[in-house]
Amino acid sequence: MSKSRPYVITADPGPTDRREHKKARTRDDLVQAAMRLFSEKGFQNTTVEDIAAGASVSPRTFFRYFSSKEEVVFPHKDEDLASLQAALTARPATESALQALRATVVEYLERFQSERDFHLLRIQLIRETPSLEAYGLQLHQEWIRMLARALARRMKVNPTTDLRPLLLAGCGIIAMRSALVPWLQVNGTVEIGTFAVQALDQMQLGFPG
């Protein structure tokens, strides 16, 4: 695993921001320690106590930042959801719902390329660990609901009576998930958005036969 620090939060070192900067650093240290230990020992064989010790904090401090080991693997899930929603909302009104969704998915996945080692390890851990897979699926259900609402506003339809926004949102998340496996297989050497676009194109073409 690379020694680069994914999701490092930069902050103004001034007095008023010092506390927030320390909290952000502690959170990042916990993520780094956890991912290093997961890589070395496996997810199941790593305890919260191990992670806390690796970050030079107490287990009690760990639980101030994360509710479980699973959550550490998705350290910025709330920020990810917000950025995905913002990206879709910011797409030009002239784009169709599908065009806007495609661009949003590709834009979101760009961070996977810039933080490749972190995401490759995370994908591998999810594939090997049922509890992580379940956690990820739960998050993606929330993402689908959010995208469906945003797409419904773009399409000017009622999402409770028109199934298209929910269907499109589901396709977008499935395309993202489908891109992960081939991206892992090529060790991130191909832009992950390429695989997502291929998946969306196939969905648009349909499945003859």
Buried (B, 14 or more C-beta within 10 A) or exposed (E): EEEEBBBEBEBEEEEEEEEEBEBBBBBBBBBBBBBBBBBEEEBEEBEBEBBBBBBEBEEEEBEEBBEEBBBBBBBBBEEBBEBBBEBBEEBEEEBEBBEBBBBBBBBBBEBBBEBBBBBBBBBBBBEEBEBBBEBBEEBBEEBBEBBBBBBBEBBEBEBEEBEBBBBBBBBBBBBBBBBBEBBBEEEBEBBBBBBBBBBBEEBEEEEEE
